[in-house]
Amino acid sequence: MVLKIPGGVAHGCKVISEDAELFYITSSIYNTAEEGRIPHDDREIGFDWINL
């Protein structure tokens, strides 16, 4: 499966199999200062990763 996610869109993944390979292709060189993170259990989002 190939999934293209536009820049600036929050995203995440959950592996439900024993093995998985994830290839991450970016549109520019990685810059730590531009990285943003949202905890998987952020209450404002309200997404249940455990019971997905």
C-alpha distance matrix in Angstrom:
0.0 3.8 6.5 10.0 12.8 16.3 19.0 21.2 18.8 18.9 15.6 14.9 12.8 14.2 13.4 14.8 14.7 17.1 14.9 11.8 11.0 10.3 10.7 12.5 13.7 16.7 18.8 22.0 23.6 23.2 26.3 27.2 29.5 26.8 24.7 24.9 24.1 24.3 25.0 22.6 25.7 27.1 29.4 29.1 25.4 26.1 22.5 22.8 20.3 22.4 22.4 18.8
3.8 0.0 3.8 6.6 9.8 13.1 15.7 18.3 16.3 16.8 14.1 14.1 12.9 15.1 15.0 17.1 17.4 19.7 17.1 13.7 12.0 10.2 9.4 10.4 10.7 13.5 15.3 18.6 20.5 20.4 23.4 24.7 26.8 24.0 22.2 22.7 22.4 23.0 24.2 22.3 25.6 26.5 28.9 28.2 24.7 25.8 22.6 23.5 21.0 23.6 23.9 20.3
6.5 3.8 0.0 3.8 6.4 9.8 12.7 14.9 12.7 13.4 10.9 11.6 11.2 14.0 14.9 17.2 18.2 20.8 18.6 15.0 13.6 11.0 10.5 10.1 10.5 12.4 14.0 17.4 19.5 19.1 21.8 22.8 24.6 21.5 19.8 19.9 19.7 20.0 21.6 19.8 23.0 23.5 25.8 24.9 21.4 22.8 19.8 21.1 19.0 22.0 22.3 18.7
10.0 6.6 3.8 0.0 3.8 6.5 9.4 12.2 10.6 12.2 10.7 12.4 13.1 16.4 17.7 20.4 21.6 23.9 21.6 17.9 16.0 13.0 11.5 10.0 9.3 10.1 11.0 14.6 17.2 17.1 19.5 21.0 22.4 19.1 17.9 18.3 18.8 19.5 21.7 20.5 23.7 23.7 26.1 24.7 21.4 23.4 20.8 22.7 20.9 24.1 24.7 21.2
12.8 9.8 6.4 3.8 0.0 3.8 6.5 8.6 6.8 8.6 7.8 10.4 12.1 15.7 17.7 20.5 22.3 24.7 22.6 19.0 17.3 13.9 12.8 10.6 10.2 9.9 10.8 13.9 16.4 15.8 17.6 18.7 19.8 16.3 15.1 15.0 15.6 16.3 18.8 17.9 21.0 20.6 23.0 21.3 18.3 20.6 18.4 20.7 19.1 22.7 23.5 20.1
16.3 13.1 9.8 6.5 3.8 0.0 3.8 6.4 5.9 9.1 9.8 13.0 15.3 19.0 21.3 24.2 26.0 28.3 26.2 22.6 20.7 17.2 15.7 12.9 11.7 10.2 9.8 12.7 15.7 15.4 16.8 18.2 18.6 14.9 14.5 14.6 16.0 16.9 20.0 19.7 22.6 21.6 23.8 21.7 19.0 21.8 20.2 22.9 21.7 25.4 26.3 23.1
19.0 15.7 12.7 9.4 6.5 3.8 0.0 3.8 5.6 8.6 10.1 13.4 16.2 20.0 22.4 25.6 27.4 29.4 27.3 23.7 21.6 17.9 16.2 12.8 11.5 9.0 8.4 10.4 13.1 12.6 13.4 14.9 15.0 11.3 11.3 11.8 13.9 15.4 18.8 19.3 22.2 20.8 23.3 21.2 19.0 22.1 20.8 23.7 22.5 26.2 27.5 24.6
21.2 18.3 14.9 12.2 8.6 6.4 3.8 0.0 3.8 6.5 9.3 12.8 16.2 19.8 22.7 25.8 28.1 30.1 28.3 24.9 23.2 19.5 18.4 15.0 14.4 11.9 11.7 12.9 15.1 13.7 13.7 14.4 13.8 10.1 9.9 9.4 11.5 12.7 16.3 17.2 19.8 17.9 20.3 18.0 16.1 19.5 18.8 21.9 21.1 24.8 26.3 23.7
18.8 16.3 12.7 10.6 6.8 5.9 5.6 3.8 0.0 3.8 6.3 10.1 13.3 16.9 19.9 22.8 25.3 27.6 26.1 22.8 21.5 18.0 17.4 14.5 14.6 12.9 13.4 15.3 17.4 15.8 16.2 16.5 16.5 12.9 11.7 10.4 11.3 11.6 14.8 14.9 17.5 16.0 18.1 15.9 13.5 16.7 15.5 18.6 17.9 21.7 22.8 20.2
18.9 16.8 13.4 12.2 8.6 9.1 8.6 6.5 3.8 0.0 3.8 7.2 10.8 14.1 17.4 20.2 23.0 25.2 23.9 20.9 20.1 16.7 16.9 14.2 15.2 14.0 15.4 16.9 18.3 16.0 16.3 15.7 16.0 12.9 10.7 8.7 8.4 8.2 11.1 11.1 13.8 12.5 15.0 13.4 10.8 13.8 12.5 15.5 14.6 18.3 19.8 17.4
15.6 14.1 10.9 10.7 7.8 9.8 10.1 9.3 6.3 3.8 0.0 3.8 7.1 10.6 13.8 16.6 19.3 21.5 20.3 17.3 16.7 13.5 14.2 12.0 13.7 13.5 15.6 17.4 18.6 16.4 17.4 16.9 18.0 15.1 12.4 10.8 9.7 9.3 11.2 10.2 13.3 13.1 15.8 14.8 11.7 13.9 11.7 13.9 12.4 16.0 17.4 14.8
14.9 14.1 11.6 12.4 10.4 13.0 13.4 12.8 10.1 7.2 3.8 0.0 3.8 7.1 10.3 13.3 15.9 18.0 17.0 14.3 14.3 11.5 13.1 11.7 14.3 14.8 17.5 19.2 19.8 17.3 18.6 17.6 19.2 16.9 13.7 12.2 10.2 9.5 10.2 8.3 11.8 12.6 15.6 15.6 12.4 13.7 10.9 12.2 9.8 13.1 14.9 12.4
12.8 12.9 11.2 13.1 12.1 15.3 16.2 16.2 13.3 10.8 7.1 3.8 0.0 3.8 6.7 9.7 12.2 14.5 13.6 11.1 11.6 9.5 12.0 11.7 14.8 16.2 19.2 21.1 21.7 19.3 21.0 20.1 22.2 20.1 16.8 15.7 13.4 12.7 12.5 9.9 13.2 14.9 17.6 18.1 14.8 15.4 12.0 12.2 9.1 11.8 13.4 10.7
14.2 15.1 14.0 16.4 15.7 19.0 20.0 19.8 16.9 14.1 10.6 7.1 3.8 0.0 3.8 6.3 9.3 11.6 11.6 9.9 11.7 10.7 13.9 14.4 17.8 19.5 22.7 24.5 24.8 22.3 24.0 22.8 25.0 23.2 19.7 18.4 15.7 14.6 13.5 10.3 13.0 15.6 18.0 19.2 16.1 15.7 12.1 11.2 7.5 9.2 10.9 8.6
13.4 15.0 14.9 17.7 17.7 21.3 22.4 22.7 19.9 17.4 13.8 10.3 6.7 3.8 0.0 3.8 5.7 7.9 7.9 6.8 9.4 9.7 13.3 14.8 18.3 20.6 24.0 25.8 25.8 23.6 25.7 24.6 27.3 25.6 22.2 21.4 18.7 18.0 16.7 13.7 16.3 19.1 21.6 23.0 19.8 19.3 15.7 14.2 10.6 11.2 12.6 10.6
14.8 17.1 17.2 20.4 20.5 24.2 25.6 25.8 22.8 20.2 16.6 13.3 9.7 6.3 3.8 0.0 3.8 7.0 8.5 8.7 12.0 12.9 16.6 18.3 21.7 24.2 27.5 29.4 29.6 27.4 29.5 28.3 30.9 29.2 25.7 24.7 21.9 20.7 19.1 15.7 17.6 20.7 22.7 24.3 21.2 20.0 16.4 14.2 10.9 10.6 11.2 9.5
14.7 17.4 18.2 21.6 22.3 26.0 27.4 28.1 25.3 23.0 19.3 15.9 12.2 9.3 5.7 3.8 0.0 3.8 5.5 6.9 10.6 12.6 16.3 18.7 22.1 24.9 28.3 30.2 30.2 28.2 30.6 29.7 32.6 31.0 27.6 27.0 24.4 23.7 22.1 18.9 21.1 24.2 26.3 28.0 24.9 23.8 20.1 18.0 14.7 14.2 14.7 13.2
17.1 19.7 20.8 23.9 24.7 28.3 29.4 30.1 27.6 25.2 21.5 18.0 14.5 11.6 7.9 7.0 3.8 0.0 3.8 7.0 10.6 13.3 16.9 19.5 23.0 26.0 29.5 31.1 30.7 28.6 31.0 30.0 33.1 31.9 28.5 28.2 25.5 25.1 23.4 20.5 22.7 26.0 28.3 30.2 27.3 26.3 22.8 20.6 17.0 16.2 17.3 16.3
14.9 17.1 18.6 21.6 22.6 26.2 27.3 28.3 26.1 23.9 20.3 17.0 13.6 11.6 7.9 8.5 5.5 3.8 0.0 3.8 7.1 10.2 13.6 16.5 19.9 23.0 26.5 28.1 27.6 25.8 28.5 27.8 31.0 29.9 26.6 26.7 24.5 24.6 23.3 20.7 23.4 26.4 29.1 30.6 27.6 27.1 23.5 21.9 18.2 18.0 19.4 17.8
11.8 13.7 15.0 17.9 19.0 22.6 23.7 24.9 22.8 20.9 17.3 14.3 11.1 9.9 6.8 8.7 6.9 7.0 3.8 0.0 3.8 6.5 10.0 12.9 16.2 19.4 22.9 24.6 24.3 22.7 25.5 25.1 28.3 26.8 23.8 24.0 22.1 22.4 21.6 19.2 22.3 24.9 27.7 28.8 25.7 25.6 22.0 20.9 17.2 17.9 19.3 17.2
11.0 12.0 13.6 16.0 17.3 20.7 21.6 23.2 21.5 20.1 16.7 14.3 11.6 11.7 9.4 12.0 10.6 10.6 7.1 3.8 0.0 3.8 6.6 9.9 13.0 16.3 19.8 21.4 21.1 19.9 22.9 22.9 26.2 24.8 22.0 22.8 21.4 22.3 22.1 20.1 23.5 25.7 28.8 29.5 26.4 26.9 23.4 22.8 19.2 20.4 22.0 19.6
10.3 10.2 11.0 13.0 13.9 17.2 17.9 19.5 18.0 16.7 13.5 11.5 9.5 10.7 9.7 12.9 12.6 13.3 10.2 6.5 3.8 0.0 3.8 6.4 9.8 12.8 16.4 18.0 18.0 16.6 19.7 19.8 22.9 21.2 18.6 19.4 18.3 19.4 19.7 18.0 21.6 23.4 26.5 26.9 23.9 24.8 21.5 21.5 18.0 19.9 21.6 18.9
10.7 9.4 10.5 11.5 12.8 15.7 16.2 18.4 17.4 16.9 14.2 13.1 12.0 13.9 13.3 16.6 16.3 16.9 13.6 10.0 6.6 3.8 0.0 3.8 6.4 9.9 13.3 15.0 15.1 14.4 17.7 18.5 21.6 19.8 17.7 19.1 18.8 20.4 21.3 20.2 23.9 25.1 28.4 28.4 25.4 26.8 23.7 24.1 20.9 23.1 24.8 22.0
12.5 10.4 10.1 10.0 10.6 12.9 12.8 15.0 14.5 14.2 12.0 11.7 11.7 14.4 14.8 18.3 18.7 19.5 16.5 12.9 9.9 6.4 3.8 0.0 3.8 6.5 10.1 11.7 12.0 11.1 14.4 15.3 18.2 16.2 14.3 15.9 16.0 18.0 19.4 18.8 22.6 23.3 26.7 26.3 23.5 25.3 22.6 23.6 20.6 23.2 25.1 22.3
13.7 10.7 10.5 9.3 10.2 11.7 11.5 14.4 14.6 15.2 13.7 14.3 14.8 17.8 18.3 21.7 22.1 23.0 19.9 16.2 13.0 9.8 6.4 3.8 0.0 3.8 6.9 8.9 10.0 10.2 13.7 15.5 18.1 15.8 14.8 16.8 17.7 20.0 21.9 21.6 25.3 25.6 28.9 28.1 25.3 27.5 25.0 26.4 23.6 26.5 28.2 25.2
16.7 13.5 12.4 10.1 9.9 10.2 9.0 11.9 12.9 14.0 13.5 14.8 16.2 19.5 20.6 24.2 24.9 26.0 23.0 19.4 16.3 12.8 9.9 6.5 3.8 0.0 3.8 5.5 7.2 7.6 10.7 13.1 15.1 12.7 12.3 14.6 16.2 18.8 21.3 21.5 25.2 24.9 28.2 27.0 24.6 27.2 25.1 26.9 24.5 27.6 29.4 26.6
18.8 15.3 14.0 11.0 10.8 9.8 8.4 11.7 13.4 15.4 15.6 17.5 19.2 22.7 24.0 27.5 28.3 29.5 26.5 22.9 19.8 16.4 13.3 10.1 6.9 3.8 0.0 3.8 7.2 8.9 11.4 14.4 15.7 13.0 13.6 16.0 18.2 20.8 23.7 24.2 27.7 27.0 30.0 28.5 26.2 29.0 27.2 29.4 27.3 30.6 32.2 29.3
22.0 18.6 17.4 14.6 13.9 12.7 10.4 12.9 15.3 16.9 17.4 19.2 21.1 24.5 25.8 29.4 30.2 31.1 28.1 24.6 21.4 18.0 15.0 11.7 8.9 5.5 3.8 0.0 3.8 6.3 8.5 12.0 13.2 11.2 12.4 15.5 18.1 21.1 24.0 25.0 28.5 27.7 30.9 29.4 27.5 30.5 28.9 31.0 28.9 32.1 34.1 31.4
23.6 20.5 19.5 17.2 16.4 15.7 13.1 15.1 17.4 18.3 18.6 19.8 21.7 24.8 25.8 29.6 30.2 30.7 27.6 24.3 21.1 18.0 15.1 12.0 10.0 7.2 7.2 3.8 0.0 3.8 6.4 9.8 11.7 10.7 11.8 15.3 17.7 21.1 23.7 25.0 28.4 27.8 31.3 30.2 28.4 31.3 29.7 31.6 29.3 32.2 34.6 32.1
23.2 20.4 19.1 17.1 15.8 15.4 12.6 13.7 15.8 16.0 16.4 17.3 19.3 22.3 23.6 27.4 28.2 28.6 25.8 22.7 19.9 16.6 14.4 11.1 10.2 7.6 8.9 6.3 3.8 0.0 3.8 6.5 9.0 8.2 8.5 12.1 14.3 17.8 20.2 21.7 25.1 24.6 28.1 27.2 25.6 28.4 27.0 28.7 26.4 29.2 31.8 29.6
26.3 23.4 21.8 19.5 17.6 16.8 13.4 13.7 16.2 16.3 17.4 18.6 21.0 24.0 25.7 29.5 30.6 31.0 28.5 25.5 22.9 19.7 17.7 14.4 13.7 10.7 11.4 8.5 6.4 3.8 0.0 3.8 5.5 5.6 6.9 10.6 13.4 17.0 19.6 21.7 24.8 23.8 27.3 26.3 25.2 28.2 27.2 29.2 27.2 30.1 32.8 30.8
27.2 24.7 22.8 21.0 18.7 18.2 14.9 14.4 16.5 15.7 16.9 17.6 20.1 22.8 24.6 28.3 29.7 30.0 27.8 25.1 22.9 19.8 18.5 15.3 15.5 13.1 14.4 12.0 9.8 6.5 3.8 0.0 3.8 5.4 5.3 8.7 10.9 14.7 17.0 19.4 22.3 21.4 24.9 24.2 23.4 26.3 25.5 27.3 25.4 28.0 31.0 29.4
29.5 26.8 24.6 22.4 19.8 18.6 15.0 13.8 16.5 16.0 18.0 19.2 22.2 25.0 27.3 30.9 32.6 33.1 31.0 28.3 26.2 22.9 21.6 18.2 18.1 15.1 15.7 13.2 11.7 9.0 5.5 3.8 0.0 3.8 5.6 8.3 11.4 14.9 17.6 20.4 22.9 21.4 24.6 23.5 23.2 26.4 26.1 28.3 26.8 29.6 32.4 30.9
26.8 24.0 21.5 19.1 16.3 14.9 11.3 10.1 12.9 12.9 15.1 16.9 20.1 23.2 25.6 29.2 31.0 31.9 29.9 26.8 24.8 21.2 19.8 16.2 15.8 12.7 13.0 11.2 10.7 8.2 5.6 5.4 3.8 0.0 3.8 6.5 10.1 13.5 16.6 19.0 21.7 20.1 23.2 21.7 21.0 24.3 23.9 26.4 25.0 28.1 30.6 28.8
24.7 22.2 19.8 17.9 15.1 14.5 11.3 9.9 11.7 10.7 12.4 13.7 16.8 19.7 22.2 25.7 27.6 28.5 26.6 23.8 22.0 18.6 17.7 14.3 14.8 12.3 13.6 12.4 11.8 8.5 6.9 5.3 5.6 3.8 0.0 3.8 6.7 10.3 13.2 15.5 18.4 17.1 20.5 19.4 18.5 21.5 20.9 23.1 21.5 24.5 27.2 25.5
24.9 22.7 19.9 18.3 15.0 14.6 11.8 9.4 10.4 8.7 10.8 12.2 15.7 18.4 21.4 24.7 27.0 28.2 26.7 24.0 22.8 19.4 19.1 15.9 16.8 14.6 16.0 15.5 15.3 12.1 10.6 8.7 8.3 6.5 3.8 0.0 3.8 6.9 10.2 12.7 15.2 13.5 16.8 15.7 14.9 18.1 17.8 20.1 19.0 22.1 24.7 23.2
24.1 22.4 19.7 18.8 15.6 16.0 13.9 11.5 11.3 8.4 9.7 10.2 13.4 15.7 18.7 21.9 24.4 25.5 24.5 22.1 21.4 18.3 18.8 16.0 17.7 16.2 18.2 18.1 17.7 14.3 13.4 10.9 11.4 10.1 6.7 3.8 0.0 3.8 6.5 9.1 11.7 10.5 14.1 13.6 12.8 15.4 15.0 17.0 15.7 18.6 21.4 20.2
24.3 23.0 20.0 19.5 16.3 16.9 15.4 12.7 11.6 8.2 9.3 9.5 12.7 14.6 18.0 20.7 23.7 25.1 24.6 22.4 22.3 19.4 20.4 18.0 20.0 18.8 20.8 21.1 21.1 17.8 17.0 14.7 14.9 13.5 10.3 6.9 3.8 0.0 3.8 6.4 8.3 6.8 10.4 10.1 9.2 11.8 11.6 13.7 13.0 15.9 18.5 17.6
25.0 24.2 21.6 21.7 18.8 20.0 18.8 16.3 14.8 11.1 11.2 10.2 12.5 13.5 16.7 19.1 22.1 23.4 23.3 21.6 22.1 19.7 21.3 19.4 21.9 21.3 23.7 24.0 23.7 20.2 19.6 17.0 17.6 16.6 13.2 10.2 6.5 3.8 0.0 3.8 5.4 5.3 9.1 10.3 9.6 10.9 10.6 11.8 11.0 13.2 16.2 16.0
22.6 22.3 19.8 20.5 17.9 19.7 19.3 17.2 14.9 11.1 10.2 8.3 9.9 10.3 13.7 15.7 18.9 20.5 20.7 19.2 20.1 18.0 20.2 18.8 21.6 21.5 24.2 25.0 25.0 21.7 21.7 19.4 20.4 19.0 15.5 12.7 9.1 6.4 3.8 0.0 3.8 5.7 9.0 10.6 8.9 9.3 7.9 8.5 7.2 9.7 12.6 12.2
25.7 25.6 23.0 23.7 21.0 22.6 22.2 19.8 17.5 13.8 13.3 11.8 13.2 13.0 16.3 17.6 21.1 22.7 23.4 22.3 23.5 21.6 23.9 22.6 25.3 25.2 27.7 28.5 28.4 25.1 24.8 22.3 22.9 21.7 18.4 15.2 11.7 8.3 5.4 3.8 0.0 3.8 6.1 8.8 7.9 7.3 7.2 7.4 7.7 9.3 12.0 12.5
27.1 26.5 23.5 23.7 20.6 21.6 20.8 17.9 16.0 12.5 13.1 12.6 14.9 15.6 19.1 20.7 24.2 26.0 26.4 24.9 25.7 23.4 25.1 23.3 25.6 24.9 27.0 27.7 27.8 24.6 23.8 21.4 21.4 20.1 17.1 13.5 10.5 6.8 5.3 5.7 3.8 0.0 3.8 5.6 5.7 6.5 7.8 9.6 10.6 12.8 14.9 15.1
29.4 28.9 25.8 26.1 23.0 23.8 23.3 20.3 18.1 15.0 15.8 15.6 17.6 18.0 21.6 22.7 26.3 28.3 29.1 27.7 28.8 26.5 28.4 26.7 28.9 28.2 30.0 30.9 31.3 28.1 27.3 24.9 24.6 23.2 20.5 16.8 14.1 10.4 9.1 9.0 6.1 3.8 0.0 3.8 5.4 5.0 7.9 9.6 11.9 13.7 15.1 15.7
29.1 28.2 24.9 24.7 21.3 21.7 21.2 18.0 15.9 13.4 14.8 15.6 18.1 19.2 23.0 24.3 28.0 30.2 30.6 28.8 29.5 26.9 28.4 26.3 28.1 27.0 28.5 29.4 30.2 27.2 26.3 24.2 23.5 21.7 19.4 15.7 13.6 10.1 10.3 10.6 8.8 5.6 3.8 0.0 3.8 5.6 8.7 11.6 13.8 16.2 17.3 17.3
25.4 24.7 21.4 21.4 18.3 19.0 19.0 16.1 13.5 10.8 11.7 12.4 14.8 16.1 19.8 21.2 24.9 27.3 27.6 25.7 26.4 23.9 25.4 23.5 25.3 24.6 26.2 27.5 28.4 25.6 25.2 23.4 23.2 21.0 18.5 14.9 12.8 9.2 9.6 8.9 7.9 5.7 5.4 3.8 0.0 3.8 5.7 9.1 11.0 14.0 14.9 14.2
26.1 25.8 22.8 23.4 20.6 21.8 22.1 19.5 16.7 13.8 13.9 13.7 15.4 15.7 19.3 20.0 23.8 26.3 27.1 25.6 26.9 24.8 26.8 25.3 27.5 27.2 29.0 30.5 31.3 28.4 28.2 26.3 26.4 24.3 21.5 18.1 15.4 11.8 10.9 9.3 7.3 6.5 5.0 5.6 3.8 0.0 3.8 6.4 9.3 11.6 12.1 12.1
22.5 22.6 19.8 20.8 18.4 20.2 20.8 18.8 15.5 12.5 11.7 10.9 12.0 12.1 15.7 16.4 20.1 22.8 23.5 22.0 23.4 21.5 23.7 22.6 25.0 25.1 27.2 28.9 29.7 27.0 27.2 25.5 26.1 23.9 20.9 17.8 15.0 11.6 10.6 7.9 7.2 7.8 7.9 8.7 5.7 3.8 0.0 3.8 6.1 9.0 9.4 8.6
22.8 23.5 21.1 22.7 20.7 22.9 23.7 21.9 18.6 15.5 13.9 12.2 12.2 11.2 14.2 14.2 18.0 20.6 21.9 20.9 22.8 21.5 24.1 23.6 26.4 26.9 29.4 31.0 31.6 28.7 29.2 27.3 28.3 26.4 23.1 20.1 17.0 13.7 11.8 8.5 7.4 9.6 9.6 11.6 9.1 6.4 3.8 0.0 3.8 5.5 5.8 6.2
20.3 21.0 19.0 20.9 19.1 21.7 22.5 21.1 17.9 14.6 12.4 9.8 9.1 7.5 10.6 10.9 14.7 17.0 18.2 17.2 19.2 18.0 20.9 20.6 23.6 24.5 27.3 28.9 29.3 26.4 27.2 25.4 26.8 25.0 21.5 19.0 15.7 13.0 11.0 7.2 7.7 10.6 11.9 13.8 11.0 9.3 6.1 3.8 0.0 3.8 5.7 5.1
22.4 23.6 22.0 24.1 22.7 25.4 26.2 24.8 21.7 18.3 16.0 13.1 11.8 9.2 11.2 10.6 14.2 16.2 18.0 17.9 20.4 19.9 23.1 23.2 26.5 27.6 30.6 32.1 32.2 29.2 30.1 28.0 29.6 28.1 24.5 22.1 18.6 15.9 13.2 9.7 9.3 12.8 13.7 16.2 14.0 11.6 9.0 5.5 3.8 0.0 3.8 5.6
22.4 23.9 22.3 24.7 23.5 26.3 27.5 26.3 22.8 19.8 17.4 14.9 13.4 10.9 12.6 11.2 14.7 17.3 19.4 19.3 22.0 21.6 24.8 25.1 28.2 29.4 32.2 34.1 34.6 31.8 32.8 31.0 32.4 30.6 27.2 24.7 21.4 18.5 16.2 12.6 12.0 14.9 15.1 17.3 14.9 12.1 9.4 5.8 5.7 3.8 0.0 3.8
18.8 20.3 18.7 21.2 20.1 23.1 24.6 23.7 20.2 17.4 14.8 12.4 10.7 8.6 10.6 9.5 13.2 16.3 17.8 17.2 19.6 18.9 22.0 22.3 25.2 26.6 29.3 31.4 32.1 29.6 30.8 29.4 30.9 28.8 25.5 23.2 20.2 17.6 16.0 12.2 12.5 15.1 15.7 17.3 14.2 12.1 8.6 6.2 5.1 5.6 3.8 0.0
